[in-house]
Amino acid sequence: MQVATVSNFETKKSSLNIKESLASLVANSALAVAPAVVSVPVINKISNIGKKLSKDEVVAMNNAAQKILENTGLKKLGVEIVDMSNIFNMTGMPVKLAEILNPIIGASRGKNAFFTPKNIFGVIDANKIGINTEKLPNALFHEIGHALNYNKGKIFKVMQKLRTPGMILASLLAIFPALTKNTKAKEGQELSKAQKIKNGVRDKAGLLAFGAMVPMLLEEAVASVKGCKLAKGVLSKDLFKKVAKTNAVAYVSYLATAVGIGIAAWGTRKVKDKLVERKEAKLQQAQK
């Protein structure tokens, strides 16, 4: 009879852990939305800088960017600026959502710009800068910084390649606490090495998730610094200030993403552990 009771208790614990995992995943999703919420006003702020440029300023920025491509040798390496303004929203998503989630649509509508080392679905070739040249020329110089990192920087080229794996790893670390729980040593026994590692990863999931994003943060920072340095040499003081402001504001969104995913991982673990602890305590009380 006692064995059946213990077995029943373990089964209930297992069942409850599934429920707690789902609850903590919901918490994770809620926390992960924060960076996206922060990015919206950031995107709008950058876009507004571009919108306030006069036609002459737009021309000046585009001409300056072309001059930089020639002076740095990037043009000879195949780097080109591709105007994305003629791309239409074919994603099936509402335009406002597509602007945030799809870099091509974002670029076409002057909400985003990007440098791509690879061909993207035949829409834009490799080693190109995608941007709306009329609506967002203030972002050109940051993207030229990315092009320099890729074409002329060994270390930062590696960091660019680590960007996607790093974001995937950070996302996995953020949900890891929801799918697991800390293993406690049974009386008279010690935890195995694997169990200790798993507990350690859970406990430090927030820091580890943030750490996985560090290569992206460093590469973005270097791209901005290089872009600003080049822009300063070819733009008027007033236009340079607008480029510098664009780069600074954009970096806030990158930092918010990294910090947000770290907080999501930390919060997920806290929610999962608290709920599991509370319900297991109730089950133990029920067995008395």
N, C-alpha and C positions, 0 to 999 in steps of 0.2 A: 504493500500500500504506500509506504514511504517513497519507494523508487518511482512509482507512478506519479506521485505528487511532485517530486523533483523534476521528472521528465516533463510534466505538464507546465511547470514553472518555466523551464528552459524554452519550451515551445512558445509560450506566451511572450517571453522576452524577445525571441527571434521575430515574432510577428510584430511586436511593438517597434522593434528597431526598423522595420520596413516603413512603418508609419512615420517614425521620427526622421528617417532619411528623406521621405517625401516632403515633410514639413520643412526640414532644413534646406532642401533644394529650392523650395518656394522662397525662403528667406534669402538664399543665395541670389536668386533671380532678381529679387527686389533690390538688393544691395548693388548688384551689377548694373542696374539701370541708371544709377547715379552718374557715372561718367558720361553716359549718353545725354542725360539731362544737362550736365555742365557743358557738353560740347556744342549744344544748339546755340546758346548765346555767343559762344566763342566763334562759331562758324559765321553767325550773323554779323558779328563785330568786324571780322576780317573782310567779309563780303561788303559791308558798308564802307570800309576804307576804299575798296575798289570802285564802288558806285560813285563816290564823291570826287573821283579824279576827273579832271577836265579832259577833253579829247587830246589836247596837246600833251598833257601829262601821260596819258595812256600811250601815245606814240613815243614819247621820250623813254618810257620804261621798256617798251618792246624793243626799241632801237638799242638801248643800253644793254639789254639781255643778249641780243644778237652780237653785239660788239664783244661782250664777255666770252661768248662761245668761241669766237675767233681768237681772241687774245690768249685764252687758256688752252687752246688746241683741242677743245672738246668737239668742235665742228668737224675737224679732220677725223675724229674717232667715231663719227656718225651720230653724235647727239644733235637732235633737232627739237624745236618747239612746235608742237602740233596743236592747232586751234581746234578745240572740241565743241565749239558752239553749235555745230550742225548735227549733233547726236541727240536723238529723241529718246524719251523714256519708253523702253520696250519691256521693262521688268514685270509689269503687271501690278507693281506697288504704287500707292499714292505718291505723287511727285515729291512731296515734302519728306516722306520716309525714304524714298529712293535717293534723295540728295545726301542723306546721312549714311545709308548702308551701302550704296553703290558708288565707288569712286569715279566711275566713268560718267554717271548721271550728275554727280556732284560737280565734276569738272565742267561738264557741258553747260551747267546753269550758273557757273561762277561762284559756287559754294566751296570748291575744293580744287586742288591741283596735285599732280603726282609725277614722279619720275619712275619709269618702269624699266628694269633690266631685261624683261621678257616681253614677248608678243602677247597681247591680251585679246584672246578670242578673235584675232584678225582685225580688231577695231583700231589698234595702235601697235606699231612695231616696237621691237626691243630697242633699248637705249634712247628712248624718247621722253619728252616732257609733255604731259597732257594738261591743257589749261584752256580756259576761255580767255583769249588774249585781250579782249575789250573790257570784260567785267572784273578780271582778277589779275592784272599784270603785276600787282604788288607782291604776289606770291612766287613770281618767276625766279627770284634770286635764291630763295630757299631751295627750290627744286634744282637749280644749277649746282647748289652745294651738294645735293644728293648725287648728281651726275659726276661731280668731282670725286666724291667718296668712292663711287663705283668704278670709275675709269682710271683714277690716279691715286687711290689710297688702298693699300693692301689690307691693313687692319680694319678700316671702316667698311671695306667691301665685304669682309667676313661678317661684320656686325649687321650689315644689310641682309645678308643671307640668313642670319640667325633670327631675324625679325619674326617671320612666320612661325618657325619652330618654337621660339620663345613665347609667343602669344598663345600657341596651342598648349604648351607646357603650363603656362600660367593659368589658363582656363581649367586644365585638368587638376591642378593643385587646388584651385578654388572650390571644386566640387568634391575633392577627395575626402574631406572631413564629413561630408554628408553621407558618403557611401561606406564609411568605416566608423569604428569607435575605438577608443583606447583599450588595449588589452591589459588586464590586471593579472598579476602573478597569483597563482593558486597557493594556498598555505603550504609552506615548506618547499616551494619551487621558485625558480627564477625564470624571468622572461627569456626567450630565445633572442639571438642577435637580430633576426628578422622582425620579431615583435617589437624590440626596442627601436629599430629603425623606423618601423611603421608609426609607432607612437611619436617619435621625434618629428617625423614629417608632418603628422597631424598637428602637433603642438606649434610648429613653426611654419605652418602652411601659408600664413599671411605674408611673412617675410620672404619665404621661398618664391611665392607667386610674384611678389614685387621684384625680387632678384632676377627672375626670368625675363622681366621687361627692361632690365638695365641696359642691355646692348642696344635696344631700340632708343631708349632715352639718350644714351651717349651719342649715337649716330645722328639722331635728330638735332641734338645740340650743336654738334660739329658742323652739320649742314647749314644751320642757321648762322653760325659764326663765319663760316666761309662765304656764305651768300652776302652777309652784311659787309664784310670786308671788301668784296668785289663791287658791291653796289655803291659803296662810299666813294670809290674811285671814278665812277662814271656818271653819277647822278648829282643833281643839285642838292643842297643841304636839306631843303624842305622835302623833296621826294625821298631822300635817304631816310629821314625820320619816319616816314610812312612805311617804308620797307622794314625798318627796324621794329616798329610797333607791330606790324603784321607778324613778324617772326616770333616776337615775344608773346603775343596773344596766342598764337598757334601752339607754342610750347606748353601753355597751360593745359590744353586739351590732352596732350600726350602724357603729361605728368598726372592729370586727373584720372586718365585711364589706368595707369600703373598703380597709383594709390588706391583707386576704386576697386581693382581686382584683388589687391592685398587685403583691403577691408572686408570684401565679400568673403574671402577665404577665412579670415579671422572670425567674422560674424557667423558664418555657417557652422564652424566648429563650436562656438559658444552656444548656439541654438540647439544643435544636435546633442551635445553633451548634457545640457540642462534638461531637455525634455526626456532623454533616455534615463538620466539619473532620477528624475522625479517619478517616472512611471515604474521603473524597476523598484524603487523604494515602496511604492504602493503595492506592488506584487509581493514583495517580501513581507510587508505588513499583513497582507491577506493570508499568507501561509502560516502565520503564528496562531 
